[in-house]
Amino acid sequence: MKTIRLFLSFVSLAIVFVGCGKEDALEADFKNPSANFMPDENDQSEEAQLRRQFFKETGSYLLFNDTIQRELLGVDINGKERYFIETIDLNYAVGQTGTTNAYYNFTLLQTQEQKQLVTDFVRTYVLNHLTGKLRPYSWFLCNVINSYKDNYSAPSKPYSATNQRCIAVAGNYLIQRDRTDDQKKQYAQRVLNGVVGQLVTNNSSAFEEFFKYSANYYSADYSRFGYDGRPSQTELYRLGFLSSTSISAFPSMSTDLGVYALQVIQYTDEQLQQQYGNYPVIIEKAAVVRRVMTELGYVF
């Protein structure tokens, strides 16, 4: 009986090895998503050439439509074509676990002249501040950005919006009429104000020194440190927080970093010293953020 069982075991192993030998080698089924951000190679339109030239010059992709992929899946039982559609989705961030009711929609640029105008603005007045690791993966240039908090609220119209792989810029201000050089610089600052928080968050690992100052407080309830409700603004400054909108807890790491990044691109060291000179933790944290942002490629 033992001999029979041993023989059967060898037969089973042999079948397994033969089966494995005949099985085709595994091949990776990978499609580079970057291809979705470039025009079709057969597209020789002015828009396509502008997008290719922009990528060649800047290393960032250029979009004029928030739809980056539209693939035919087949036909349903009613004979209607079904598509897989992917958009830039400004609410999306890699690794996010929560959901939001907020959403965006856009009005698009209509003419090649408009597309060229807004592209030239971004290249000349915005991208000159973003080099190195802060250079965005892609830009979506449109006419108007509509941002909704929920299905019932009226939209706000931000100058810019961003997620981890794309910055959207509204060009309506530039299209309405000719703008002076100073006006374009001011508008570029507004665009940067809307995206710098996401840009530094994308590189948060470089800001470990900054996070150490307030590591014990991030997202912690005020009551944990003996506060009965939200601390006074003076107390928040003393602890190194520029602001806190929560009624129950200190800011998160990403919120704190984003607020500081916005401050250092809006104000000089002298201006920050004048405003927060009595709060050394703020001055030190701001200095770290400015230094690290410079190292990452921000040009002040």
Legacy VTK file of the C-alpha trace (Angstrom):
# vtk DataFile Version 3.0
C-alpha trace
ASCII
DATASET POLYDATA
POINTS 300 float
0.000 0.000 0.000
2.845 2.342 0.878
4.437 1.577 -2.512
1.234 2.419 -4.371
0.807 5.693 -2.457
4.423 6.657 -3.116
4.025 5.902 -6.824
0.870 8.005 -7.049
2.669 10.888 -5.350
5.440 10.793 -7.940
2.867 10.681 -10.742
1.066 13.717 -9.294
4.308 15.677 -9.042
5.209 14.780 -12.587
1.851 16.032 -13.855
2.372 19.315 -11.987
5.844 19.848 -13.461
4.706 18.941 -16.966
1.798 21.357 -16.646
4.093 24.136 -15.469
6.499 23.421 -18.276
3.823 23.772 -20.938
2.333 26.945 -19.387
3.273 30.154 -21.194
5.578 32.537 -19.394
3.752 35.352 -17.602
3.866 38.683 -19.363
3.229 42.004 -17.698
0.104 43.714 -18.974
1.184 47.315 -18.410
0.038 50.398 -20.266
1.982 53.547 -19.608
-0.617 56.092 -18.378
1.525 58.941 -19.691
0.317 58.091 -23.197
-3.127 59.357 -22.187
-1.679 62.808 -21.553
-0.246 63.194 -25.048
-2.118 63.728 -28.327
-2.477 60.833 -30.735
0.668 60.438 -32.820
-1.391 60.918 -35.981
-2.882 64.192 -34.749
-1.071 67.057 -36.481
-3.483 69.831 -35.489
-2.239 73.125 -34.056
-3.422 72.098 -30.629
-1.548 68.791 -30.780
1.639 70.505 -31.885
1.300 73.065 -29.092
0.919 70.279 -26.521
3.954 68.394 -27.821
6.085 71.534 -27.872
5.047 72.434 -24.323
6.056 68.987 -23.066
9.362 69.188 -24.929
10.161 72.586 -23.389
8.894 72.067 -19.838
8.672 68.334 -19.133
5.005 68.741 -18.109
2.019 67.489 -20.073
-0.542 69.961 -21.411
-4.308 69.329 -21.554
-7.233 71.369 -22.813
-9.879 68.827 -21.825
-10.333 67.084 -18.462
-11.057 63.772 -20.219
-7.784 61.920 -20.642
-9.056 58.513 -21.731
-12.165 57.348 -23.583
-12.063 53.682 -24.542
-14.846 51.739 -26.211
-15.761 48.699 -24.080
-18.416 47.257 -26.328
-22.156 47.373 -26.957
-24.815 46.673 -24.346
-27.979 44.594 -24.852
-29.767 47.670 -26.203
-27.135 48.249 -28.862
-25.728 51.288 -27.082
-21.963 51.756 -27.064
-20.322 51.631 -23.633
-17.111 53.519 -22.858
-14.530 53.592 -20.114
-13.939 57.282 -19.416
-11.134 58.633 -17.219
-10.849 62.281 -16.215
-8.203 64.199 -14.304
-10.549 64.163 -11.245
-9.260 67.018 -9.084
-10.784 65.407 -5.992
-8.513 62.379 -6.325
-5.275 61.855 -4.428
-3.186 58.686 -4.313
-3.810 56.825 -1.081
-6.838 58.856 -0.023
-9.245 56.958 2.199
-12.059 59.444 2.674
-14.721 60.695 0.342
-15.940 64.178 -0.417
-19.120 65.661 -1.790
-17.163 68.434 -3.473
-16.734 68.322 -7.213
-15.654 70.409 -10.187
-16.798 71.136 -13.677
-15.234 73.317 -16.316
-15.914 75.463 -19.338
-13.285 74.854 -21.975
-11.152 77.169 -24.069
-12.789 77.489 -27.467
-10.215 78.767 -29.945
-6.590 78.063 -30.715
-5.827 81.711 -29.952
-7.216 81.304 -26.427
-5.260 78.094 -25.896
-2.044 79.751 -27.038
-2.673 82.784 -24.819
-3.196 80.798 -21.613
-0.329 78.442 -22.425
2.057 81.372 -22.896
0.892 82.821 -19.574
1.562 79.587 -17.678
4.938 79.080 -19.344
6.117 82.655 -18.704
4.551 83.679 -15.389
3.836 80.488 -13.441
6.283 77.793 -14.479
9.216 80.114 -13.849
8.462 79.588 -10.127
8.189 75.787 -10.333
11.345 73.878 -11.126
12.929 70.619 -10.024
10.688 68.349 -7.966
7.949 70.978 -7.826
7.454 70.913 -11.592
3.880 69.623 -12.089
3.165 66.396 -13.937
0.510 68.045 -16.093
-1.507 71.223 -16.670
-5.159 71.455 -17.613
-5.916 74.898 -19.065
-9.571 75.873 -19.277
-11.779 78.937 -19.359
-13.615 78.746 -16.005
-13.307 76.358 -13.051
-16.540 75.766 -11.139
-16.099 74.274 -7.678
-19.101 72.927 -5.752
-19.061 71.980 -2.064
-22.133 69.804 -2.566
-25.096 69.330 -4.879
-26.969 72.274 -3.411
-24.456 75.095 -3.125
-23.655 77.738 -5.729
-20.218 77.287 -7.319
-17.113 79.213 -6.437
-14.781 80.037 -9.300
-11.180 79.476 -8.190
-8.259 80.690 -10.262
-6.650 77.253 -10.007
-7.134 73.800 -8.534
-4.917 70.763 -8.238
-4.470 67.137 -7.337
-1.306 65.040 -7.286
-0.878 64.785 -11.027
-2.504 67.881 -12.521
-2.905 71.629 -12.025
-5.980 73.257 -13.546
-5.767 76.950 -14.427
-8.716 79.164 -15.315
-7.887 81.480 -18.205
-11.022 83.636 -18.227
-9.252 86.598 -16.583
-6.691 86.638 -19.393
-9.228 86.197 -22.173
-11.583 89.005 -21.141
-9.167 91.723 -22.291
-5.477 92.462 -22.666
-3.587 92.404 -19.367
-0.417 94.265 -18.444
2.730 92.509 -17.328
2.071 93.481 -13.702
-1.494 92.190 -13.907
-0.275 88.869 -15.266
2.261 88.583 -12.446
-0.459 89.266 -9.893
-2.704 86.667 -11.494
0.158 84.160 -11.503
0.502 84.709 -7.745
-3.183 83.903 -7.299
-2.739 80.723 -9.336
0.246 79.698 -7.222
-1.610 80.473 -4.004
-4.224 77.909 -4.997
-1.811 75.055 -5.697
1.273 75.445 -3.511
-0.266 73.480 -0.641
-0.709 70.403 -2.824
2.755 70.790 -4.339
4.486 70.701 -0.954
2.212 67.906 0.263
3.321 65.863 -2.755
6.857 66.202 -1.346
6.005 66.000 2.358
8.854 63.578 3.099
11.300 66.458 2.533
9.737 68.443 5.399
10.554 66.143 8.325
12.448 68.929 10.100
9.383 71.167 9.849
7.027 68.522 11.241
9.193 67.926 14.317
8.264 71.325 15.777
4.588 70.411 16.220
4.666 66.625 16.048
2.977 66.180 19.435
0.007 68.355 18.490
-0.997 67.334 14.969
-4.687 66.354 14.792
-4.795 65.962 18.592
-7.846 67.143 20.524
-7.386 70.435 22.364
-8.620 68.788 25.559
-5.637 66.430 25.536
-3.451 69.413 26.401
-5.806 70.957 28.927
-7.586 73.428 26.656
-11.283 73.953 27.207
-12.246 74.579 23.606
-10.206 76.206 20.869
-7.044 77.967 22.149
-6.752 81.703 21.581
-4.974 82.897 18.447
-2.094 84.099 20.609
-1.761 80.645 22.158
-1.848 79.008 18.729
0.933 81.348 17.572
2.977 80.456 20.657
2.666 76.775 19.788
3.684 77.448 16.190
0.310 77.265 14.424
-0.647 80.086 12.099
-4.308 79.106 12.146
-6.757 76.426 13.174
-10.281 76.196 11.815
-11.301 73.213 13.938
-13.289 73.766 17.107
-11.923 70.580 18.671
-8.476 69.654 17.349
-5.148 71.049 16.185
-4.410 71.112 12.427
-3.153 68.039 10.605
0.394 67.816 9.274
-0.640 68.514 5.680
-2.815 71.474 6.669
-0.053 73.038 8.751
2.499 72.608 5.953
0.128 74.047 3.358
-0.587 77.144 5.458
3.108 77.816 5.954
3.893 77.283 2.280
1.258 79.850 1.374
2.703 82.338 3.848
6.267 82.073 2.594
5.326 82.603 -1.052
3.166 85.598 -0.190
5.478 87.367 2.262
9.188 88.045 2.599
11.206 87.014 5.638
11.173 90.643 6.768
7.391 90.830 6.553
7.005 87.560 8.469
9.424 88.788 11.107
7.442 91.982 11.477
4.174 90.107 11.915
5.294 87.075 13.941
8.572 88.187 15.493
7.257 87.570 19.011
6.661 83.904 18.202
10.016 82.200 17.557
8.506 78.813 16.661
6.629 80.393 13.748
9.737 82.171 12.489
11.793 78.975 12.666
9.128 76.845 10.944
8.729 79.430 8.175
12.488 79.494 7.619
12.566 75.701 7.263
9.697 75.721 4.755
11.310 78.431 2.640
14.652 76.609 2.618
13.168 73.205 1.739
10.902 74.657 -0.951
13.971 76.312 -2.494
15.818 73.001 -2.406
12.845 71.295 -4.088
12.853 73.873 -6.878
10.571 76.756 -5.931
11.860 80.069 -7.267
10.760 82.938 -5.041
LINES 1 301
300 0 1 2 3 4 5 6 7 8 9 10 11 12 13 14 15 16 17 18 19 20 21 22 23 24 25 26 27 28 29 30 31 32 33 34 35 36 37 38 39 40 41 42 43 44 45 46 47 48 49 50 51 52 53 54 55 56 57 58 59 60 61 62 63 64 65 66 67 68 69 70 71 72 73 74 75 76 77 78 79 80 81 82 83 84 85 86 87 88 89 90 91 92 93 94 95 96 97 98 99 100 101 102 103 104 105 106 107 108 109 110 111 112 113 114 115 116 117 118 119 120 121 122 123 124 125 126 127 128 129 130 131 132 133 134 135 136 137 138 139 140 141 142 143 144 145 146 147 148 149 150 151 152 153 154 155 156 157 158 159 160 161 162 163 164 165 166 167 168 169 170 171 172 173 174 175 176 177 178 179 180 181 182 183 184 185 186 187 188 189 190 191 192 193 194 195 196 197 198 199 200 201 202 203 204 205 206 207 208 209 210 211 212 213 214 215 216 217 218 219 220 221 222 223 224 225 226 227 228 229 230 231 232 233 234 235 236 237 238 239 240 241 242 243 244 245 246 247 248 249 250 251 252 253 254 255 256 257 258 259 260 261 262 263 264 265 266 267 268 269 270 271 272 273 274 275 276 277 278 279 280 281 282 283 284 285 286 287 288 289 290 291 292 293 294 295 296 297 298 299
